[in-house]
Amino acid sequence: MRPIRDPEGAELSHLLAVCDLTGSRVLEVGCGDGKFTRQYAHLPSQVVGIDPVILDLRTAIQDPALSSARVGIAQTKGENLPFPQHTFDIAIFACSL
Amino acid sequence: MVHALKEAWRILVPHGTLIDVRPLSIDVPLEIVYEGGCADAGMVDFSPGVDLDADADNAMISVTAEGIYTLAREELFDFTYYWKTVKGMQDDIKEYWEGEVNIPEQVWQRARQLFDKRRPKTQIRLAMRMKLGKYEKIG
């Protein structure tokens, strides 16, 4: 039985308290199945979630909240990011350091 | 970890923001919550993750010492998990948290005793302590 995670929304509220995601370009390193990504994905102008584990990414890709054209999901590692320099305003390591 | 942080530095715009949010490996109580109250079943041991915490902390110390990031803000908060049954939590811990947490048998026993009181809206709660660090890219 999987638990109910953070029903109070503490993680998201603390993230939003320290940075404004609205209209920004966000990279989430270690997005897993997208359970955190989906909570804020409606705010930035662009979100890219990356993770090395394909099984988790398949769940993320099938998530309706992450199906927007503004959201990208990719299988890669944080040590080798396939993006040019100065691509993102915000990089989030959510439980991935 | 340092390599990933340097990659993040490369793809961030000047003065871009890096967020490091993760649980701390400190012991927290296992609680039985119900309508109108909660009861403590004992402490959950998260010490298996202490080395990972130290590695992550050291990576952040390394990149800030190098002068490529500066700490702008740090916050601590509780991140809660709720299970509907003790058995459900035990199965979940066994499948997904193996090696990350130790829960002594006496804590499980106490949890079952408290849970079996059948108070309204009883659930099991684990509130992990989280740290959120906001860093600004330098250069």
gemmi code that builds the backbone of each chain (N, CA, C; Angstrom):
import gemmi

chains = {
    "A": [
        ("MET", (0.845, -1.195, 0.000), (0.000, 0.000, 0.000), (0.883, 1.249, 0.000)),
        ("ARG", (0.764, 2.059, -1.041), (1.553, 3.281, -1.096), (0.938, 4.340, -0.190)),
        ("PRO", (1.763, 5.133, 0.451), (1.233, 6.148, 1.370), (0.707, 7.368, 0.626)),
        ("ILE", (-0.052, 8.155, 1.344), (-0.389, 9.499, 0.858), (0.809, 10.374, 1.200)),
        ("ARG", (1.358, 11.031, 0.185), (2.572, 11.831, 0.385), (2.229, 13.303, 0.556)),
        ("ASP", (2.713, 13.888, 1.581), (2.688, 15.336, 1.752), (1.327, 15.957, 1.389)),
        ("PRO", (0.244, 15.494, 2.001), (-1.062, 16.074, 1.647), (-1.174, 17.545, 2.012)),
        ("GLU", (-0.311, 17.996, 2.919), (-0.317, 19.415, 3.295), (0.338, 20.284, 2.220)),
        ("GLY", (1.029, 19.662, 1.286), (1.701, 20.424, 0.229), (2.883, 21.232, 0.721)),
        ("ALA", (3.557, 20.739, 1.738), (4.661, 21.495, 2.346), (5.826, 21.687, 1.379)),
        ("GLU", (6.139, 20.651, 0.625), (7.288, 20.747, -0.280), (7.060, 21.837, -1.331)),
        ("LEU", (5.879, 21.822, -1.920), (5.571, 22.822, -2.943), (5.500, 24.231, -2.340)),
        ("SER", (4.853, 24.360, -1.204), (4.701, 25.698, -0.623), (6.055, 26.286, -0.229)),
        ("HIS", (6.963, 25.445, 0.245), (8.294, 25.956, 0.591), (9.100, 26.287, -0.663)),
        ("LEU", (8.916, 25.490, -1.719), (9.590, 25.826, -2.980), (9.103, 27.178, -3.503)),
        ("LEU", (7.790, 27.363, -3.505), (7.233, 28.608, -4.035), (7.561, 29.813, -3.151)),
        ("ALA", (7.815, 29.536, -1.879), (8.168, 30.638, -0.967), (9.564, 31.180, -1.252)),
        ("VAL", (10.426, 30.347, -1.838), (11.808, 30.796, -2.047), (12.116, 31.150, -3.503)),
        ("CYS", (11.280, 30.705, -4.439), (11.537, 31.129, -5.818), (10.261, 31.172, -6.646)),
        ("ASP", (10.236, 32.139, -7.539), (9.077, 32.367, -8.394), (9.243, 31.547, -9.675)),
        ("LEU", (8.402, 30.547, -9.824), (8.505, 29.668, -10.995), (7.746, 30.218, -12.207)),
        ("THR", (6.894, 31.195, -11.981), (6.012, 31.675, -13.033), (6.803, 32.192, -14.230)),
        ("GLY", (6.537, 31.603, -15.378), (7.170, 32.053, -16.615), (8.639, 31.692, -16.746)),
        ("SER", (9.153, 30.910, -15.831), (10.582, 30.580, -15.860), (10.820, 29.271, -16.614)),
        ("ARG", (12.084, 29.008, -16.874), (12.487, 27.739, -17.501), (13.146, 26.890, -16.414)),
        ("VAL", (12.543, 25.722, -16.165), (12.931, 24.915, -15.005), (13.443, 23.541, -15.443)),
        ("LEU", (14.562, 23.142, -14.897), (15.070, 21.780, -15.054), (14.961, 21.082, -13.711)),
        ("GLU", (14.314, 19.913, -13.692), (14.277, 19.116, -12.461), (15.149, 17.889, -12.661)),
        ("VAL", (16.201, 17.813, -11.884), (17.156, 16.699, -11.967), (16.694, 15.595, -11.012)),
        ("GLY", (16.434, 14.414, -11.563), (15.940, 13.311, -10.736), (14.447, 13.419, -10.496)),
        ("CYS", (13.703, 13.619, -11.579), (12.254, 13.846, -11.448), (11.499, 12.563, -11.128)),
        ("GLY", (12.131, 11.406, -11.327), (11.459, 10.134, -11.041), (10.179, 9.995, -11.838)),
        ("ASP", (9.111, 9.610, -11.142), (7.832, 9.412, -11.833), (7.038, 10.707, -11.972)),
        ("GLY", (7.644, 11.825, -11.609), (7.022, 13.135, -11.823), (6.066, 13.573, -10.737)),
        ("LYS", (6.100, 12.890, -9.580), (5.107, 13.205, -8.553), (5.288, 14.605, -7.965)),
        ("PHE", (6.513, 15.117, -7.969), (6.705, 16.505, -7.540), (6.530, 17.449, -8.732)),
        ("THR", (7.059, 17.078, -9.874), (6.987, 17.903, -11.077), (5.540, 18.311, -11.384)),
        ("ARG", (4.637, 17.347, -11.262), (3.245, 17.602, -11.637), (2.596, 18.682, -10.770)),
        ("GLN", (3.156, 18.899, -9.587), (2.555, 19.880, -8.684), (2.813, 21.329, -9.119)),
        ("TYR", (3.934, 21.544, -9.798), (4.259, 22.925, -10.180), (4.317, 23.133, -11.696)),
        ("ALA", (4.070, 22.065, -12.466), (4.309, 22.109, -13.915), (3.480, 23.152, -14.654)),
        ("HIS", (2.400, 23.616, -14.042), (1.545, 24.598, -14.708), (2.116, 26.022, -14.608)),
        ("LEU", (3.144, 26.211, -13.808), (3.632, 27.570, -13.558), (4.729, 28.046, -14.535)),
        ("PRO", (5.766, 27.271, -14.771), (6.861, 27.756, -15.635), (6.452, 27.814, -17.103)),
        ("SER", (7.246, 28.538, -17.874), (7.029, 28.548, -19.328), (7.582, 27.277, -19.955)),
        ("GLN", (8.551, 26.654, -19.277), (9.116, 25.402, -19.768), (9.602, 24.576, -18.573)),
        ("VAL", (9.301, 23.292, -18.580), (9.803, 22.371, -17.554), (10.417, 21.165, -18.251)),
        ("VAL", (11.615, 20.802, -17.837), (12.216, 19.552, -18.309), (12.569, 18.729, -17.077)),
        ("GLY", (12.043, 17.521, -17.031), (12.379, 16.586, -15.950), (13.289, 15.506, -16.490)),
        ("ILE", (14.370, 15.258, -15.790), (15.287, 14.198, -16.227), (15.476, 13.182, -15.107)),
        ("ASP", (15.741, 11.948, -15.517), (16.010, 10.876, -14.558), (16.685, 9.739, -15.323)),
        ("PRO", (17.569, 9.006, -14.678), (18.196, 7.881, -15.386), (17.327, 6.628, -15.439)),
        ("VAL", (16.262, 6.566, -14.621), (15.474, 5.330, -14.495), (14.266, 5.372, -15.430)),
        ("ILE", (14.305, 4.572, -16.467), (13.275, 4.616, -17.508), (11.909, 4.197, -16.985)),
        ("LEU", (11.885, 3.276, -16.030), (10.598, 2.806, -15.503), (9.815, 3.951, -14.866)),
        ("ASP", (10.501, 4.769, -14.081), (9.854, 5.925, -13.462), (9.423, 6.938, -14.525)),
        ("LEU", (10.271, 7.137, -15.521), (9.962, 8.131, -16.557), (8.723, 7.738, -17.348)),
        ("ARG", (8.510, 6.436, -17.540), (7.311, 5.991, -18.267), (6.045, 6.433, -17.525)),
        ("THR", (6.112, 6.347, -16.184), (4.973, 6.817, -15.387), (4.789, 8.319, -15.569)),
        ("ALA", (5.890, 9.048, -15.558), (5.822, 10.508, -15.723), (5.233, 10.880, -17.082)),
        ("ILE", (5.661, 10.187, -18.112), (5.202, 10.502, -19.466), (3.696, 10.294, -19.600)),
        ("GLN", (3.177, 9.311, -18.855), (1.741, 9.009, -18.950), (0.884, 9.895, -18.048)),
        ("ASP", (1.527, 10.767, -17.284), (0.797, 11.624, -16.354), (0.150, 12.780, -17.129)),
        ("PRO", (-1.171, 12.898, -17.100), (-1.843, 13.975, -17.842), (-1.339, 15.373, -17.446)),
        ("ALA", (-0.949, 15.523, -16.184), (-0.480, 16.834, -15.728), (0.857, 17.207, -16.363)),
        ("LEU", (1.517, 16.210, -16.963), (2.826, 16.455, -17.571), (2.772, 16.307, -19.087)),
        ("SER", (1.565, 16.345, -19.650), (1.419, 16.114, -21.084), (1.474, 17.394, -21.901)),
        ("SER", (1.596, 18.531, -21.233), (1.646, 19.811, -21.936), (2.893, 19.908, -22.821)),
        ("ALA", (2.769, 20.700, -23.888), (3.921, 20.919, -24.773), (5.039, 21.673, -24.061)),
        ("ARG", (4.713, 22.296, -22.945), (5.732, 23.040, -22.180), (6.594, 22.113, -21.323)),
        ("VAL", (6.164, 20.844, -21.219), (6.852, 19.907, -20.323), (7.584, 18.833, -21.129)),
        ("GLY", (8.837, 18.646, -20.824), (9.625, 17.594, -21.462), (10.155, 16.628, -20.423)),
        ("ILE", (10.244, 15.376, -20.803), (10.779, 14.333, -19.927), (11.889, 13.629, -20.695)),
        ("ALA", (13.042, 13.443, -20.055), (14.159, 12.827, -20.774), (14.935, 11.897, -19.861)),
        ("GLN", (15.454, 10.825, -20.469), (16.287, 9.895, -19.704), (17.744, 10.315, -19.834)),
        ("THR", (18.275, 10.846, -18.779), (19.686, 11.220, -18.749), (20.102, 11.432, -17.302)),
        ("LYS", (21.399, 11.617, -17.106), (21.929, 11.810, -15.758), (22.294, 13.282, -15.532)),
        ("GLY", (22.273, 13.682, -14.279), (22.631, 15.050, -13.931), (24.071, 15.391, -14.243)),
        ("GLU", (24.904, 14.360, -14.352), (26.323, 14.599, -14.616), (26.599, 14.889, -16.089)),
        ("ASN", (25.603, 14.680, -16.934), (25.805, 14.858, -18.373), (24.537, 15.434, -18.992)),
        ("LEU", (24.326, 16.723, -18.813), (23.075, 17.336, -19.243), (23.137, 17.717, -20.727)),
        ("PRO", (22.210, 17.231, -21.516), (22.238, 17.473, -22.964), (21.587, 18.804, -23.343)),
        ("PHE", (22.032, 19.877, -22.711), (21.464, 21.195, -22.975), (22.599, 22.208, -23.121)),
        ("PRO", (22.394, 23.221, -23.977), (23.412, 24.271, -24.090), (23.511, 25.081, -22.797)),
        ("GLN", (24.579, 25.823, -22.660), (24.717, 26.673, -21.482), (23.625, 27.751, -21.461)),
        ("HIS", (23.279, 28.171, -20.272), (22.299, 29.250, -20.049), (20.908, 28.907, -20.584)),
        ("THR", (20.514, 27.647, -20.461), (19.206, 27.226, -20.969), (18.093, 27.422, -19.940)),
        ("PHE", (18.436, 27.325, -18.651), (17.398, 27.306, -17.619), (17.620, 28.420, -16.582)),
        ("ASP", (16.481, 28.872, -16.025), (16.531, 29.866, -14.942), (16.693, 29.181, -13.578)),
        ("ILE", (16.107, 27.989, -13.472), (16.061, 27.304, -12.177), (16.380, 25.818, -12.394)),
        ("ALA", (17.248, 25.286, -11.545), (17.517, 23.843, -11.545), (17.125, 23.299, -10.169)),
        ("ILE", (16.278, 22.289, -10.181), (15.787, 21.704, -8.924), (16.353, 20.297, -8.756)),
        ("PHE", (17.025, 20.089, -7.652), (17.447, 18.741, -7.256), (16.519, 18.322, -6.126)),
        ("ALA", (15.486, 17.565, -6.442), (14.520, 17.142, -5.434), (14.857, 15.721, -4.995)),
        ("CYS", (15.480, 15.612, -3.849), (15.925, 14.313, -3.320), (16.874, 13.615, -4.284)),
        ("SER", (17.654, 14.364, -5.023), (18.524, 13.714, -6.011), (19.999, 14.046, -5.836)),
        ("LEU", (20.343, 14.775, -4.789), (21.785, 14.963, -4.545), (22.286, 13.791, -3.708)),
    ],
    "B": [
        ("MET", (28.327, 13.939, -7.426), (27.412, 15.021, -7.056), (27.960, 16.384, -7.459)),
        ("VAL", (29.246, 16.588, -7.189), (29.852, 17.875, -7.562), (29.791, 18.063, -9.071)),
        ("HIS", (30.005, 16.977, -9.815), (29.946, 17.049, -11.273), (28.554, 17.493, -11.734)),
        ("ALA", (27.521, 16.926, -11.126), (26.146, 17.301, -11.484), (25.871, 18.766, -11.143)),
        ("LEU", (26.400, 19.213, -10.025), (26.200, 20.614, -9.635), (26.916, 21.559, -10.605)),
        ("LYS", (28.050, 21.116, -11.124), (28.769, 21.945, -12.099), (28.059, 21.932, -13.451)),
        ("GLU", (27.454, 20.799, -13.790), (26.645, 20.750, -15.005), (25.445, 21.689, -14.871)),
        ("ALA", (24.828, 21.680, -13.698), (23.699, 22.594, -13.463), (24.160, 24.045, -13.585)),
        ("TRP", (25.342, 24.341, -13.092), (25.903, 25.695, -13.208), (26.027, 26.082, -14.690)),
        ("ARG", (26.458, 25.137, -15.508), (26.653, 25.415, -16.938), (25.332, 25.753, -17.629)),
        ("ILE", (24.280, 25.012, -17.301), (23.025, 25.218, -18.038), (22.148, 26.326, -17.428)),
        ("LEU", (22.530, 26.815, -16.241), (21.783, 27.916, -15.631), (22.207, 29.251, -16.235)),
        ("VAL", (21.249, 30.160, -16.331), (21.566, 31.528, -16.754), (22.386, 32.202, -15.648)),
        ("PRO", (23.086, 33.296, -15.964), (23.783, 34.043, -14.914), (22.806, 34.435, -13.790)),
        ("HIS", (23.201, 34.250, -12.585), (22.376, 34.501, -11.394), (21.167, 33.567, -11.313)),
        ("GLY", (21.218, 32.460, -12.049), (20.146, 31.473, -11.977), (20.079, 30.833, -10.593)),
        ("THR", (18.996, 30.077, -10.380), (18.710, 29.513, -9.057), (18.869, 28.004, -9.052)),
        ("LEU", (19.549, 27.502, -8.045), (19.621, 26.057, -7.822), (18.892, 25.744, -6.514)),
        ("ILE", (18.001, 24.775, -6.581), (17.257, 24.341, -5.397), (17.692, 22.924, -5.032)),
        ("ASP", (18.088, 22.759, -3.790), (18.447, 21.435, -3.257), (17.455, 21.122, -2.142)),
        ("VAL", (16.530, 20.205, -2.415), (15.546, 19.840, -1.385), (15.615, 18.339, -1.170)),
        ("ARG", (15.780, 17.946, 0.086), (15.968, 16.517, 0.393), (15.696, 16.256, 1.874)),
        ("PRO", (15.373, 15.005, 2.176), (15.122, 14.660, 3.580), (16.419, 14.574, 4.371)),
        ("LEU", (16.331, 14.868, 5.639), (17.473, 14.719, 6.537), (17.379, 13.372, 7.244)),
        ("SER", (18.498, 12.730, 7.417), (18.509, 11.411, 8.047), (18.564, 11.543, 9.561)),
        ("ILE", (17.497, 12.086, 10.102), (17.399, 12.205, 11.551), (16.171, 11.418, 12.015)),
        ("ASP", (16.253, 10.899, 13.228), (15.163, 10.079, 13.751), (13.904, 10.931, 13.954)),
        ("VAL", (12.773, 10.352, 13.601), (11.500, 11.062, 13.765), (10.492, 10.094, 14.385)),
        ("PRO", (9.458, 10.621, 15.029), (8.473, 9.726, 15.653), (7.520, 9.113, 14.630)),
        ("LEU", (7.111, 7.893, 14.908), (6.015, 7.266, 14.178), (4.752, 7.550, 14.984)),
        ("GLU", (3.778, 8.166, 14.348), (2.597, 8.624, 15.070), (1.327, 7.956, 14.553)),
        ("ILE", (0.452, 7.676, 15.466), (-0.892, 7.248, 15.110), (-1.779, 8.483, 15.267)),
        ("VAL", (-2.341, 8.926, 14.162), (-3.179, 10.127, 14.201), (-4.636, 9.714, 14.025)),
        ("TYR", (-5.506, 10.456, 14.654), (-6.940, 10.163, 14.583), (-7.682, 11.471, 14.783)),
        ("GLU", (-8.960, 11.408, 14.588), (-9.763, 12.626, 14.718), (-9.614, 13.190, 16.130)),
        ("GLY", (-9.058, 14.364, 16.214), (-8.931, 15.020, 17.507), (-7.646, 14.773, 18.255)),
        ("GLY", (-6.688, 13.989, 17.677), (-5.455, 13.786, 18.416), (-4.449, 12.912, 17.714)),
        ("CYS", (-3.345, 12.648, 18.407), (-2.345, 11.729, 17.874), (-1.574, 11.118, 19.045)),
        ("ALA", (-0.965, 9.960, 18.803), (-0.195, 9.265, 19.834), (1.123, 8.797, 19.230)),
        ("ASP", (2.172, 8.874, 20.029), (3.527, 8.548, 19.588), (3.809, 7.061, 19.821)),
        ("ALA", (4.191, 6.352, 18.749), (4.489, 4.916, 18.881), (5.966, 4.643, 19.108)),
        ("GLY", (6.799, 5.670, 18.983), (8.239, 5.480, 19.156), (9.004, 6.097, 17.997)),
        ("MET", (10.320, 5.986, 18.078), (11.156, 6.662, 17.089), (11.544, 5.755, 15.925)),
        ("VAL", (11.590, 6.355, 14.750), (12.033, 5.669, 13.540), (13.468, 6.098, 13.251)),
        ("ASP", (14.300, 5.120, 13.014), (15.742, 5.349, 12.874), (16.113, 5.533, 11.397)),
        ("PHE", (16.536, 6.724, 11.045), (16.946, 7.004, 9.669), (18.469, 7.053, 9.516)),
        ("SER", (19.185, 6.549, 10.512), (20.644, 6.644, 10.472), (21.301, 5.979, 9.260)),
        ("PRO", (20.668, 4.965, 8.603), (21.329, 4.410, 7.416), (21.621, 5.439, 6.322)),
        ("GLY", (20.924, 6.570, 6.353), (21.136, 7.572, 5.301), (22.107, 8.676, 5.669)),
        ("VAL", (22.729, 8.562, 6.848), (23.596, 9.638, 7.321), (24.762, 9.907, 6.365)),
        ("ASP", (25.343, 8.846, 5.834), (26.483, 9.028, 4.925), (26.065, 9.742, 3.642)),
        ("LEU", (24.868, 9.420, 3.145), (24.368, 10.099, 1.937), (24.131, 11.582, 2.211)),
        ("ASP", (23.606, 11.876, 3.397), (23.422, 13.277, 3.803), (24.753, 14.017, 3.776)),
        ("ALA", (25.752, 13.373, 4.368), (27.073, 14.007, 4.464), (27.662, 14.225, 3.073)),
        ("ASP", (27.480, 13.251, 2.181), (27.994, 13.396, 0.815), (27.341, 14.591, 0.114)),
        ("ALA", (26.025, 14.706, 0.266), (25.312, 15.812, -0.381), (25.728, 17.150, 0.227)),
        ("ASP", (25.817, 17.188, 1.554), (26.251, 18.426, 2.219), (27.654, 18.818, 1.759)),
        ("ASN", (28.532, 17.830, 1.690), (29.913, 18.122, 1.285), (29.986, 18.610, -0.164)),
        ("ALA", (29.106, 18.070, -1.019), (29.079, 18.537, -2.410), (28.676, 20.010, -2.479)),
        ("MET", (27.676, 20.373, -1.685), (27.255, 21.786, -1.686), (28.338, 22.680, -1.082)),
        ("ILE", (28.979, 22.190, -0.032), (30.068, 22.973, 0.576), (31.188, 23.161, -0.445)),
        ("SER", (31.464, 22.122, -1.213), (32.539, 22.186, -2.197), (32.281, 23.253, -3.267)),
        ("VAL", (31.069, 23.263, -3.810), (30.789, 24.214, -4.901), (30.617, 25.652, -4.393)),
        ("THR", (30.176, 25.793, -3.163), (30.100, 27.157, -2.620), (31.501, 27.666, -2.273)),
        ("ALA", (32.336, 26.759, -1.771), (33.724, 27.148, -1.474), (34.472, 27.502, -2.755)),
        ("GLU", (34.111, 26.844, -3.836), (34.738, 27.117, -5.126), (34.260, 28.455, -5.698)),
        ("GLY", (33.158, 28.953, -5.144), (32.666, 30.261, -5.568), (31.765, 30.245, -6.790)),
        ("ILE", (31.184, 29.070, -7.104), (30.288, 29.040, -8.262), (28.809, 29.134, -7.854)),
        ("TYR", (28.531, 28.925, -6.582), (27.188, 29.142, -6.024), (27.333, 29.837, -4.680)),
        ("THR", (26.267, 30.558, -4.304), (26.215, 31.093, -2.952), (24.851, 30.766, -2.350)),
        ("LEU", (24.863, 30.410, -1.071), (23.609, 30.071, -0.399), (22.793, 31.337, -0.178)),
        ("ALA", (21.561, 31.342, -0.693), (20.693, 32.513, -0.541), (19.678, 32.326, 0.575)),
        ("ARG", (19.277, 31.068, 0.794), (18.250, 30.837, 1.804), (18.192, 29.355, 2.138)),
        ("GLU", (17.856, 29.072, 3.360), (17.715, 27.674, 3.766), (16.500, 27.537, 4.678)),
        ("GLU", (15.706, 26.509, 4.433), (14.508, 26.295, 5.240), (14.416, 24.831, 5.647)),
        ("LEU", (13.795, 24.598, 6.785), (13.493, 23.242, 7.245), (11.985, 23.103, 7.357)),
        ("PHE", (11.486, 21.937, 6.995), (10.048, 21.712, 7.124), (9.771, 20.221, 7.236)),
        ("ASP", (8.545, 19.890, 7.644), (8.129, 18.491, 7.755), (7.460, 18.026, 6.471)),
        ("PHE", (7.808, 16.827, 6.057), (7.207, 16.207, 4.876), (6.540, 14.929, 5.364)),
        ("THR", (5.229, 14.873, 5.284), (4.507, 13.771, 5.923), (4.089, 12.674, 4.951)),
        ("TYR", (4.086, 11.471, 5.476), (3.524, 10.302, 4.783), (2.426, 9.748, 5.679)),
        ("TYR", (1.318, 9.344, 5.065), (0.213, 8.742, 5.809), (-0.116, 7.380, 5.211)),
        ("TRP", (-0.226, 6.370, 6.075), (-0.689, 5.042, 5.662), (-2.003, 4.747, 6.364)),
        ("LYS", (-2.823, 3.917, 5.719), (-4.146, 3.626, 6.277), (-4.131, 2.452, 7.242)),
        ("THR", (-3.093, 1.605, 7.152), (-2.986, 0.461, 8.075), (-1.517, 0.243, 8.451)),
        ("VAL", (-1.296, -0.393, 9.576), (0.072, -0.737, 9.991), (0.670, -1.737, 9.012)),
        ("LYS", (-0.129, -2.738, 8.631), (0.344, -3.752, 7.691), (0.708, -3.098, 6.346)),
        ("GLY", (-0.097, -2.157, 5.921), (0.188, -1.464, 4.664), (1.500, -0.711, 4.732)),
        ("MET", (1.741, -0.084, 5.867), (3.009, 0.626, 6.025), (4.176, -0.351, 6.055)),
        ("GLN", (4.016, -1.449, 6.779), (5.111, -2.438, 6.852), (5.456, -2.976, 5.466)),
        ("ASP", (4.439, -3.287, 4.686), (4.678, -3.803, 3.327), (5.382, -2.751, 2.471)),
        ("ASP", (4.950, -1.506, 2.619), (5.527, -0.410, 1.825), (6.987, -0.173, 2.198)),
        ("ILE", (7.254, -0.192, 3.504), (8.627, 0.009, 3.980), (9.529, -1.112, 3.452)),
        ("LYS", (8.999, -2.336, 3.507), (9.777, -3.488, 3.068), (10.097, -3.401, 1.573)),
        ("GLU", (9.148, -2.934, 0.791), (9.333, -2.919, -0.663), (10.123, -1.708, -1.148)),
        ("TYR", (9.885, -0.539, -0.545), (10.441, 0.696, -1.115), (11.489, 1.391, -0.250)),
        ("TRP", (11.580, 1.059, 1.023), (12.486, 1.796, 1.913), (13.576, 0.886, 2.479)),
        ("GLU", (13.735, -0.268, 1.886), (14.694, -1.249, 2.392), (16.092, -0.638, 2.491)),
        ("GLY", (16.712, -0.763, 3.636), (18.063, -0.248, 3.828), (18.137, 1.239, 4.134)),
        ("GLU", (17.003, 1.925, 4.081), (17.006, 3.369, 4.330), (16.528, 3.715, 5.730)),
        ("VAL", (15.857, 2.758, 6.373), (15.214, 3.067, 7.643), (15.163, 1.811, 8.517)),
        ("ASN", (15.281, 2.013, 9.824), (15.115, 0.914, 10.778), (13.953, 1.259, 11.706)),
        ("ILE", (13.002, 0.345, 11.781), (11.892, 0.538, 12.716), (11.886, -0.654, 13.664)),
        ("PRO", (12.246, -0.420, 14.942), (12.324, -1.522, 15.904), (10.974, -2.220, 16.077)),
        ("GLU", (11.033, -3.508, 16.390), (9.797, -4.283, 16.541), (8.897, -3.696, 17.634)),
        ("GLN", (9.509, -3.162, 18.697), (8.661, -2.594, 19.753), (7.882, -1.369, 19.283)),
        ("VAL", (8.416, -0.670, 18.287), (7.689, 0.478, 17.724), (6.497, -0.020, 16.899)),
        ("TRP", (6.735, -1.089, 16.125), (5.609, -1.676, 15.376), (4.523, -2.177, 16.333)),
        ("GLN", (4.970, -2.826, 17.415), (3.987, -3.353, 18.380), (3.151, -2.236, 18.994)),
        ("ARG", (3.841, -1.167, 19.375), (3.141, -0.027, 19.970), (2.191, 0.608, 18.940)),
        ("ALA", (2.641, 0.664, 17.703), (1.805, 1.230, 16.632), (0.538, 0.393, 16.457)),
        ("ARG", (0.703, -0.931, 16.476), (-0.469, -1.808, 16.318), (-1.434, -1.637, 17.495)),
        ("GLN", (-0.856, -1.523, 18.706), (-1.726, -1.342, 19.885), (-2.536, -0.054, 19.771)),
        ("LEU", (-1.856, 1.017, 19.385), (-2.534, 2.312, 19.267), (-3.545, 2.301, 18.124)),
        ("PHE", (-3.148, 1.647, 17.028), (-4.034, 1.609, 15.862), (-5.302, 0.822, 16.187)),
        ("ASP", (-5.150, -0.251, 16.976), (-6.281, -1.138, 17.266), (-7.293, -0.524, 18.233)),
        ("LYS", (-7.015, 0.655, 18.721), (-8.006, 1.346, 19.556), (-9.195, 1.808, 18.725)),
        ("ARG", (-9.034, 1.759, 17.389), (-10.136, 2.030, 16.452), (-10.795, 3.383, 16.684)),
        ("ARG", (-9.954, 4.387, 16.892), (-10.490, 5.732, 17.003), (-10.837, 6.249, 15.613)),
        ("PRO", (-11.763, 7.201, 15.519), (-12.208, 7.663, 14.193), (-11.052, 8.207, 13.355)),
        ("LYS", (-11.086, 7.862, 12.079), (-10.144, 8.375, 11.078), (-8.682, 8.109, 11.468)),
        ("THR", (-8.411, 6.928, 11.974), (-7.050, 6.579, 12.377), (-6.154, 6.326, 11.161)),
        ("GLN", (-4.976, 6.919, 11.189), (-3.956, 6.694, 10.161), (-2.583, 6.670, 10.845)),
        ("ILE", (-1.593, 6.198, 10.103), (-0.212, 6.210, 10.605), (0.541, 7.312, 9.889)),
        ("ARG", (1.255, 8.113, 10.643), (1.953, 9.260, 10.052), (3.449, 9.212, 10.371)),
        ("LEU", (4.211, 9.517, 9.338), (5.652, 9.684, 9.493), (5.995, 11.057, 8.932)),
        ("ALA", (6.540, 11.919, 9.763), (6.878, 13.276, 9.324), (8.391, 13.403, 9.228)),
        ("MET", (8.893, 13.283, 8.011), (10.342, 13.412, 7.812), (10.733, 14.878, 7.815)),
        ("ARG", (11.915, 15.140, 8.315), (12.427, 16.509, 8.320), (13.121, 16.760, 6.982)),
        ("MET", (12.738, 17.826, 6.310), (13.319, 18.161, 5.005), (14.122, 19.454, 5.100)),
        ("LYS", (15.127, 19.526, 4.256), (15.913, 20.763, 4.143), (15.812, 21.260, 2.718)),
        ("LEU", (15.518, 22.537, 2.576), (15.482, 23.161, 1.253), (16.521, 24.276, 1.224)),
        ("GLY", (17.469, 24.136, 0.321), (18.486, 25.171, 0.155), (18.305, 25.870, -1.184)),
        ("LYS", (18.317, 27.190, -1.153), (18.262, 27.977, -2.390), (19.642, 28.591, -2.613)),
        ("TYR", (20.213, 28.312, -3.775), (21.548, 28.806, -4.099), (21.486, 29.658, -5.362)),
        ("GLU", (22.293, 30.695, -5.393), (22.378, 31.534, -6.593), (23.670, 31.222, -7.332)),
        ("LYS", (23.534, 31.089, -8.642), (24.718, 30.866, -9.476), (25.571, 32.135, -9.498)),
        ("ILE", (26.854, 31.951, -9.295), (27.801, 33.062, -9.369), (28.553, 32.945, -10.699)),
        ("GLY", (28.660, 34.029, -11.405), (29.406, 34.039, -12.659), (28.541, 33.740, -13.856)),
    ],
}
model = gemmi.Model(1)
for chain_id, residues in chains.items():
    chain = gemmi.Chain(chain_id)
    for i, (resn, *xyz) in enumerate(residues, 1):
        res = gemmi.Residue()
        res.name, res.seqid = resn, gemmi.SeqId(i, " ")
        for name, pos in zip(("N", "CA", "C"), xyz):
            atom = gemmi.Atom()
            atom.name, atom.element = name, gemmi.Element(name[0])
            atom.pos, atom.b_iso = gemmi.Position(*pos), 0.0
            res.add_atom(atom)
        chain.add_residue(res)
    model.add_chain(chain)
structure = gemmi.Structure()
structure.add_model(model)
structure.setup_entities()
